[in-house]
Amino acid sequence: MGVYKKFAYLYVKGRYSHFSERMAEILPTLLENFNVHPQKILDIACGEGTFAVEMAKRGFQVVGVDISKEMLKFAKEKAKNENVNVEFICRDMRSLDFDKEFDLATCWFDSLNYLLTLEDLEKAFAGVYKALKEGGMFVFDMNTRYGLAVGWSRYSCHIEQETEDIFEIHQVSYDFETDIATLRIIGFIRNGETWIRLDEEHKERGYTLREIRNCLKQVGFKELACWGNVKDMSEPQPDSRRVFFVVQK
């Protein structure tokens, strides 16, 4: 899990936060469909804080947790610039220690795929379950095996962003025996007349719907919905690259 260090700078300069912005726009409608009106939200793997800050701007009380201190520095700066109060905590999603504090928990942008074993995935789900009040909801997305094996591999080597001060390359591979995708990020950041190079290797595991559901069931969650497209709330298809779950304690 030793990623998002120097890459944190590239992350905030790139297009990565667009997903969190879309989720912030979609979530209120989603909650209305379930007649849910949360007050306190736990945003897991909150990254540079885009979703957490947007929710705080909408009047919610928000706590964001992330394992990366570097990402949280940007999140705190974003909250300060937007003049909202968000509590940011550096914590591994596998060892959450909240107890019945939240009405809603979220985890976006395939962050849960970074957990490479069913044991770790279940640990994360158990921590979320404990953090929620009775009846609390957990909404999250994950990359599917198709999304990682086929979707990512269509762009096995490409330039992610290129500006006067940044150059970022992605190289992707997929291991069909372990269902683990490896994303190698090679970046260059201008520093005056020189360039700083960074290399990070990100691994994500693709899980089947059955595996995800079994982990949710083991910790006590009740499934309310499962979609392949959150915007039109449609069922997952064999070629769905991403899956969205809505579950309840």
C-alpha positions, 0 to 999 in steps of 0.5 A, spaced: 500 500 500 506 504 499 503 508 493 500 515 492 507 518 495 510 523 490 504 521 485 500 525 489 502 531 486 500 528 479 494 526 482 491 533 483 494 536 477 490 530 473 483 528 471 483 523 477 478 527 481 473 528 476 470 521 478 469 524 485 466 530 482 461 526 478 459 522 485 458 528 489 453 530 483 449 523 483 449 521 490 443 526 493 439 523 487 441 516 489 439 517 497 433 520 495 431 514 491 432 510 498 429 515 502 435 516 506 437 523 509 444 522 512 447 527 516 454 524 518 458 521 512 465 517 512 468 517 506 473 512 506 480 512 501 478 520 500 484 521 497 485 529 495 478 530 498 474 532 492 468 528 494 469 529 502 469 537 501 463 537 496 459 533 501 461 538 506 459 544 502 452 541 501 451 541 509 453 534 511 458 533 516 464 529 513 470 525 516 475 523 510 480 517 511 486 515 507 492 511 508 496 517 504 499 522 508 501 526 502 494 525 499 491 528 505 495 534 505 492 536 499 485 534 502 486 539 508 488 544 503 482 544 499 478 544 505 481 550 507 480 553 500 473 552 500 472 554 507 469 548 509 470 543 515 472 536 514 476 532 519 481 528 515 484 522 518 490 518 516 488 510 517 488 504 513 481 502 510 483 495 513 483 497 520 477 502 521 476 503 529 469 507 529 463 505 532 456 506 530 458 514 528 456 514 521 449 514 517 453 513 511 459 511 508 462 511 501 468 509 498 470 511 491 474 510 484 475 503 485 479 504 492 477 497 494 480 494 489 487 495 492 485 490 497 489 484 494 486 478 498 479 476 500 481 477 507 483 484 507 476 486 503 472 483 508 476 486 514 475 493 510 467 491 510 467 489 517 470 496 519 465 500 515 459 495 518 462 497 525 462 504 523 455 505 521 449 506 525 443 501 525 440 502 518 446 506 516 448 505 508 455 504 505 455 506 497 461 504 493 464 502 487 469 497 484 473 495 478 470 488 475 475 483 472 473 485 465 474 492 467 481 491 469 483 485 464 480 488 458 478 495 459 485 497 462 489 493 457 486 496 451 491 502 453 497 498 455 501 504 455 499 511 454 501 518 456 496 520 461 498 527 462 503 532 458 504 539 460 510 544 460 511 542 467 508 534 468 509 528 463 506 522 466 506 515 462 502 509 464 503 502 463 498 496 464 499 489 465 494 483 467 495 476 471 489 472 469 492 467 474 491 472 480 486 476 477 491 482 479 492 488 474 499 492 475 499 499 473 506 502 473 506 510 473 512 513 470 512 521 472 516 527 471 515 533 474 519 540 472 523 543 478 526 549 475 531 547 470 531 540 471 526 534 472 524 530 478 522 522 476 518 518 480 516 511 479 510 507 482 507 501 482 499 500 483 496 493 483 488 492 483 485 485 484 478 484 480 473 480 484 467 477 482 460 479 484 459 473 488 466 474 492 464 481 493 457 479 496 460 473 500 464 478 504 459 483 505 454 477 507 459 475 512 460 481 516 452 482 516 450 487 510 444 487 506 444 488 499 439 494 496 442 495 489 448 493 485 449 496 478 453 496 472 452 504 471 450 508 477 447 514 473 441 510 470 442 504 475 442 499 470 444 491 472 451 489 471 453 486 464 458 481 462 462 487 459 461 492 465 468 495 467 465 497 474 460 495 479 456 499 484 453 497 490 448 500 495 448 496 502 445 497 509 447 495 516 
